[in-house]
Structures are given as structure tokens and as C-alpha cells.
Amino acid sequence: MDIPTAIAKSWPYLVVAAPGIYAVIKDLLGRRAIARKAEADLMQMAQDAASGVINTLREEADRLVQRLEQVEAELGDLRREHSRMISDKDARIAELESEKRQLETKVGAYRRILAAHGLADEPAAPSVA
């Protein structure tokens, strides 16, 4: 069979089948478009959700950085206060030790005076330094 005869015999079938084939092709293309749109919509939703989470995390990180700076400033203040307290304590200890030495010197002088006059009964307990 030659081509013109085959076309002439199959022409009515092609005319009837063409709209069906067109519908199937259009349906397949439509489904692909719907699938692409659904995928794009899902991607957009995921990006929006991720963007919201990222913004929340950035805000929280900024808040934590500010809080850390406050805590570090407070810690610096506390360290300065502690150093001042230690210096004051050391100064007070030195002052009391000096006062103690002066009093021990006076006690020793009074004991010598008492001993010189024969008034010393018992030797005093040794002082603990």
C-alpha cells in the first residue's frame, strides 16, 4: 500500500482521534503545569516559614547579645567592687596589725615598769601572732 492510499483510508480515523490525542496532550501538559505550580507554592511556603524562623532567631540572637553585654558590664562592676573591698580589707588588716603592735609595745612597757617596782605577779600568757 502506498502512502496516499494509506492516508486516504486512515484520514477519517485521524480526524476522529485528533481531538482525543489533543485532549490527552493538553491534560498531560496541564498536569505538569499544576505540579510545577504546586511545587512552586510549596517552595514559597517553605521559604516564608524559613524566613519567619530566621527572623525570629536573629531577633533572639540580638536580644541575647544585648543581655550578654549587660551581664559582662555587671560582672565588670562586681569585679571592681570586689577589688575595692579586698583593698579595703587589706588596709583594715594592716591598720589593726599596726594598732596591735603599738598596744603590745605599751603592754611590754607597762610590764617592765611593774617589774621594776616589784609589782609583777605572774608572767602574762604569750600573745599569739
ZADOZA-193356 format. One record per atom (N, C-alpha, C): x, y, z; residue number from 0; atom name. Coordinates in steps of 0.02 Angstrom, whole numbers, plus 50000, padded with zeros to 5 digits. Example, Ala and Ser with C-alpha at 12.3 -4.5 7.8 and 13.67 -1.06 7.14 Angstrom:
% ZADOZA-193356
     xx     yy     zz  seq  atom
  50660  49716  50390    0     N
  50615  49775  50390    0    CA
  50660  49835  50390    0     C
  50642  49888  50354    1     N
  50684  49947  50357    1    CA
  50645  50002  50394    1     C
This chain:
% ZADOZA-193356
     xx     yy     zz  seq  atom
  50042  49942  50000    0     N
  50000  50000  50000    0    CA
  50045  50062  50000    0     C
  50028  50109  49960    1     N
  50067  50170  49956    1    CA
  50042  50222  50007    1     C
  50078  50274  50016    2     N
  50064  50324  50068    2    CA
  49999  50361  50053    2     C
  49986  50385  49992    3     N
  49923  50420  49982    3    CA
  49863  50376  49996    3     C
  49866  50313  49978    4     N
  49810  50268  49991    4    CA
  49803  50257  50066    4     C
  49858  50249  50102    5     N
  49855  50240  50175    5    CA
  49826  50301  50208    5     C
  49844  50360  50185    6     N
  49817  50422  50214    6    CA
  49743  50426  50199    6     C
  49723  50409  50139    7     N
  49652  50413  50120    7    CA
  49611  50365  50162    7     C
  49636  50307  50176    8     N
  49599  50258  50215    8    CA
  49598  50277  50290    8     C
  49653  50304  50315    9     N
  49658  50319  50387    9    CA
  49636  50390  50403    9     C
  49621  50431  50353   10     N
  49601  50501  50365   10    CA
  49541  50506  50412   10     C
  49489  50470  50402   11     N
  49432  50478  50447   11    CA
  49450  50460  50520   11     C
  49492  50409  50527   12     N
  49512  50390  50595   12    CA
  49555  50445  50627   12     C
  49599  50474  50587   13     N
  49642  50528  50613   13    CA
  49600  50588  50634   13     C
  49548  50603  50596   14     N
  49505  50661  50612   14    CA
  49469  50647  50678   14     C
  49447  50586  50687   15     N
  49411  50569  50748   15    CA
  49460  50565  50808   15     C
  49519  50540  50797   16     N
  49567  50529  50851   16    CA
  49604  50594  50870   16     C
  49610  50642  50825   17     N
  49649  50703  50837   17    CA
  49624  50741  50898   17     C
  49558  50753  50906   18     N
  49537  50789  50966   18    CA
  49554  50750  51030   18     C
  49548  50686  51029   19     N
  49565  50645  51088   19    CA
  49639  50650  51104   19     C
  49680  50645  51053   20     N
  49752  50650  51063   20    CA
  49769  50719  51089   20     C
  49737  50771  51060   21     N
  49747  50840  51082   21    CA
  49727  50846  51156   21     C
  49671  50817  51175   22     N
  49647  50821  51245   22    CA
  49696  50786  51292   22     C
  49722  50728  51272   23     N
  49770  50692  51313   23    CA
  49834  50733  51322   23     C
  49859  50761  51268   24     N
  49920  50802  51271   24    CA
  49908  50863  51314   24     C
  49851  50896  51304   25     N
  49834  50956  51343   25    CA
  49828  50937  51417   25     C
  49798  50880  51432   26     N
  49791  50858  51501   26    CA
  49859  50845  51532   26     C
  49903  50811  51495   27     N
  49970  50798  51522   27    CA
  50008  50863  51535   27     C
  50003  50910  51488   28     N
  50037  50974  51497   28    CA
  50006  51012  51555   28     C
  49940  51009  51562   29     N
  49906  51042  51618   29    CA
  49926  51013  51684   29     C
  49931  50946  51686   30     N
  49953  50914  51749   30    CA
  50024  50934  51768   30     C
  50067  50938  51717   31     N
  50135  50960  51731   31    CA
  50136  51032  51757   31     C
  50095  51075  51726   32     N
  50091  51144  51749   32    CA
  50065  51148  51820   32     C
  50014  51107  51835   33     N
  49985  51106  51903   33    CA
  50038  51081  51952   33     C
  50074  51029  51932   34     N
  50126  51001  51976   34    CA
  50181  51053  51987   34     C
  50201  51089  51934   35     N
  50252  51141  51941   35    CA
  50227  51196  51986   35     C
  50163  51216  51977   36     N
  50135  51269  52019   36    CA
  50131  51246  52091   36     C
  50110  51184  52102   37     N
  50106  51158  52170   37    CA
  50176  51156  52202   37     C
  50225  51135  52163   38     N
  50293  51133  52188   38    CA
  50318  51203  52204   38     C
  50303  51251  52159   39     N
  50323  51320  52171   39    CA
  50288  51348  52234   39     C
  50224  51331  52242   40     N
  50187  51354  52301   40    CA
  50218  51324  52365   40     C
  50235  51260  52362   41     N
  50266  51228  52420   41    CA
  50334  51260  52435   41     C
  50372  51274  52383   42     N
  50437  51306  52393   42    CA
  50427  51375  52424   42     C
  50378  51412  52401   43     N
  50365  51479  52428   43    CA
  50344  51474  52501   43     C
  50301  51426  52517   44     N
  50280  51417  52587   44    CA
  50340  51399  52631   44     C
  50383  51355  52606   45     N
  50442  51336  52643   45    CA
  50489  51395  52654   45     C
  50497  51436  52601   46     N
  50539  51495  52607   46    CA
  50509  51545  52657   46     C
  50444  51555  52654   47     N
  50411  51600  52701   47    CA
  50419  51576  52773   47     C
  50409  51511  52783   48     N
  50417  51483  52850   48    CA
  50489  51490  52874   48     C
  50536  51474  52830   49     N
  50607  51480  52848   49    CA
  50625  51552  52862   49     C
  50598  51598  52822   50     N
  50612  51669  52833   50    CA
  50586  51691  52901   50     C
  50526  51668  52919   51     N
  50499  51686  52985   51    CA
  50542  51659  53041   51     C
  50564  51597  53034   52     N
  50607  51566  53086   52    CA
  50674  51603  53089   52     C
  50702  51619  53032   53     N
  50766  51654  53030   53    CA
  50759  51723  53063   53     C
  50706  51759  53048   54     N
  50696  51824  53080   54    CA
  50689  51818  53155   54     C
  50651  51768  53177   55     N
  50642  51757  53249   55    CA
  50709  51741  53281   55     C
  50749  51698  53249   56     N
  50814  51681  53276   56    CA
  50862  51741  53278   56     C
  50858  51783  53226   57     N
  50901  51843  53226   57    CA
  50882  51889  53283   57     C
  50817  51899  53293   58     N
  50794  51942  53348   58    CA
  50816  51914  53415   58     C
  50810  51848  53423   59     N
  50831  51816  53485   59    CA
  50906  51823  53495   59     C
  50944  51814  53441   60     N
  51017  51821  53445   60    CA
  51035  51893  53464   60     C
  51002  51942  53435   61     N
  51015  52012  53453   61    CA
  50999  52025  53526   61     C
  50942  51998  53549   62     N
  50923  52007  53619   62    CA
  50974  51975  53666   62     C
  50998  51915  53647   63     N
  51048  51881  53688   63    CA
  51115  51918  53688   63     C
  51133  51947  53632   64     N
  51195  51986  53629   64    CA
  51190  52046  53675   64     C
  51132  52080  53674   65     N
  51123  52138  53719   65    CA
  51125  52115  53792   65     C
  51093  52059  53807   66     N
  51093  52034  53876   66    CA
  51164  52015  53898   66     C
  51201  51984  53852   67     N
  51270  51965  53867   67    CA
  51312  52027  53882   67     C
  51302  52080  53844   68     N
  51339  52142  53856   68    CA
  51321  52170  53925   68     C
  51256  52167  53943   69     N
  51236  52190  54009   69    CA
  51268  52148  54064   69     C
  51268  52083  54055   70     N
  51297  52038  54106   70    CA
  51372  52051  54112   70     C
  51406  52061  54055   71     N
  51478  52075  54058   71    CA
  51492  52141  54093   71     C
  51449  52191  54081   72     N
  51457  52256  54115   72    CA
  51446  52248  54190   72     C
  51395  52210  54209   73     N
  51381  52198  54280   73    CA
  51439  52159  54312   73     C
  51465  52110  54275   74     N
  51522  52072  54301   74    CA
  51583  52117  54311   74     C
  51595  52162  54264   75     N
  51650  52210  54272   75    CA
  51640  52253  54334   75     C
  51578  52277  54344   76     N
  51563  52317  54404   76    CA
  51576  52276  54467   76     C
  51552  52214  54467   77     N
  51562  52171  54525   77    CA
  51636  52157  54538   77     C
  51674  52148  54486   78     N
  51746  52136  54495   78    CA
  51780  52198  54524   78     C
  51761  52257  54499   79     N
  51790  52319  54527   79    CA
  51770  52327  54601   79     C
  51708  52314  54616   80     N
  51684  52318  54686   80    CA
  51721  52267  54730   80     C
  51731  52207  54704   81     N
  51766  52155  54742   81    CA
  51838  52177  54754   81     C
  51871  52204  54704   82     N
  51940  52227  54712   82    CA
  51944  52282  54764   82     C
  51895  52328  54762   83     N
  51893  52382  54811   83    CA
  51884  52354  54881   83     C
  51839  52305  54887   84     N
  51827  52275  54953   84    CA
  51889  52240  54979   84     C
  51924  52205  54935   85     N
  51986  52170  54955   85    CA
  52038  52221  54977   85     C
  52045  52276  54939   86     N
  52093  52328  54958   86    CA
  52075  52358  55025   86     C
  52010  52373  55035   87     N
  51988  52400  55099   87    CA
  52002  52351  55156   87     C
  51989  52287  55145   88     N
  52001  52236  55196   88    CA
  52076  52232  55212   88     C
  52118  52231  55159   89     N
  52190  52228  55170   89    CA
  52214  52289  55209   89     C
  52187  52347  55192   90     N
  52206  52409  55228   90    CA
  52184  52405  55301   90     C
  52125  52379  55314   91     N
  52100  52373  55382   91    CA
  52141  52322  55421   91     C
  52160  52267  55390   92     N
  52203  52217  55423   92    CA
  52270  52249  55441   92     C
  52299  52286  55394   93     N
  52364  52319  55408   93    CA
  52357  52369  55465   93     C
  52302  52406  55466   94     N
  52290  52455  55519   94    CA
  52283  52420  55587   94     C
  52245  52365  55588   95     N
  52235  52329  55651   95    CA
  52300  52297  55675   95     C
  52340  52271  55629   96     N
  52405  52241  55648   96    CA
  52451  52294  55677   96     C
  52450  52353  55647   97     N
  52491  52409  55673   97    CA
  52467  52429  55743   97     C
  52401  52434  55750   98     N
  52373  52451  55815   98    CA
  52391  52397  55867   98     C
  52388  52335  55848   99     N
  52405  52280  55893   99    CA
  52478  52285  55915   99     C
  52523  52299  55868  100     N
  52594  52306  55885  100    CA
  52605  52364  55934  100     C
  52569  52419  55922  101     N
  52575  52476  55968  101    CA
  52551  52458  56038  101     C
  52495  52422  56041  102     N
  52468  52402  56106  102    CA
  52515  52352  56140  102     C
  52544  52305  56102  103     N
  52591  52257  56131  103    CA
  52652  52294  56158  103     C
  52673  52345  56122  104     N
  52731  52385  56145  104    CA
  52714  52419  56211  104     C
  52654  52449  56215  105     N
  52633  52482  56277  105    CA
  52628  52431  56334  105     C
  52598  52372  56321  106     N
  52592  52321  56373  106    CA
  52661  52301  56397  106     C
  52707  52292  56350  107     N
  52776  52273  56369  107    CA
  52807  52327  56413  107     C
  52797  52390  56394  108     N
  52824  52446  56433  108    CA
  52794  52447  56503  108     C
  52728  52437  56509  109     N
  52695  52436  56574  109    CA
  52720  52378  56616  109     C
  52731  52320  56586  110     N
  52757  52262  56623  110    CA
  52827  52276  56650  110     C
  52867  52308  56609  111     N
  52935  52325  56632  111    CA
  52932  52373  56692  111     C
  52887  52422  56686  112     N
  52879  52470  56742  112    CA
  52856  52432  56805  112     C
  52806  52388  56797  113     N
  52782  52350  56855  113    CA
  52836  52304  56883  113     C
  52875  52273  56838  114     N
  52929  52229  56861  114    CA
  52982  52269  56896  114     C
  52996  52329  56872  115     N
  53046  52372  56904  115    CA
  53025  52392  56974  115     C
  52961  52395  56986  116     N
  52935  52414  57052  116    CA
  52915  52353  57093  116     C
  52927  52293  57067  117     N
  52913  52232  57102  117    CA
  52839  52215  57106  117     C
  52799  52239  57061  118     N
  52727  52228  57062  118    CA
  52704  52173  57015  118     C
  52747  52145  56977  119     N
  52726  52095  56928  119    CA
  52718  52028  56963  119     C
  52658  51999  56965  120     N
  52644  51936  56999  120    CA
  52664  51877  56954  120     C
  52631  51872  56898  121     N
  52641  51815  56854  121    CA
  52657  51841  56784  121     C
  52695  51802  56749  122     N
  52707  51824  56679  122    CA
  52643  51815  56639  122     C
  52629  51859  56595  123     N
  52569  51856  56553  123    CA
  52575  51799  56503  123     C
  52518  51774  56483  124     N
  52518  51721  56432  124    CA
  52548  51749  56368  124     C
  52587  51708  56333  125     N
  52618  51735  56271  125    CA
  52563  51752  56221  125     C
  52574  51805  56185  126     N
  52525  51826  56135  126    CA
  52533  51784  56072  126     C
  52477  51775  56040  127     N
  52477  51736  55979  127    CA
  52480  51784  55921  127     C
  52530  51778  55879  128     N
  52537  51824  55823  128    CA
  52511  51795  55760  128     C
